[in-house]
Amino acid sequence: RSLAAYASSTSYFVIIAPDTPHADLDDTCDLGTYQRRMWCRAEQVCHSMRNGTEGMYLFVGAGSPLTPVGSDFFRESLHVFNGELTC
């Protein structure tokens, strides 16, 4: 019943983060904005603590392959409380 429980109980974790215009702001949401968000980092860490990173993948849009999460990308996720929080 929580983000942590759900993220840790899945067998696979797929981050879907194509370049998309934000509905309310003059901004683009993408893999970079996903990775800066505190809650997105938290769900990655919750999944990896129970399952490791082998079942974690990235998808950034049409024409791009589904790729395994690399250690360089995941390393940033470990800094959960340095992530951005929005209302």
Secondary structure as GFF3:
##gff-version 3
##sequence-region A 1 87
A	DSSP	alpha_helix	3	9	.	.	.	ID=ss1
A	DSSP	beta_strand	13	16	.	.	.	ID=ss2
A	DSSP	beta_strand	20	21	.	.	.	ID=ss3
A	DSSP	beta_strand	28	29	.	.	.	ID=ss4
A	DSSP	alpha_helix	31	36	.	.	.	ID=ss5
A	DSSP	alpha_helix	38	51	.	.	.	ID=ss6
A	DSSP	beta_strand	56	59	.	.	.	ID=ss7
A	DSSP	beta_strand	67	68	.	.	.	ID=ss8
A	DSSP	alpha_helix	71	77	.	.	.	ID=ss9
A	DSSP	three_ten_helix	80	82	.	.	.	ID=ss10
###
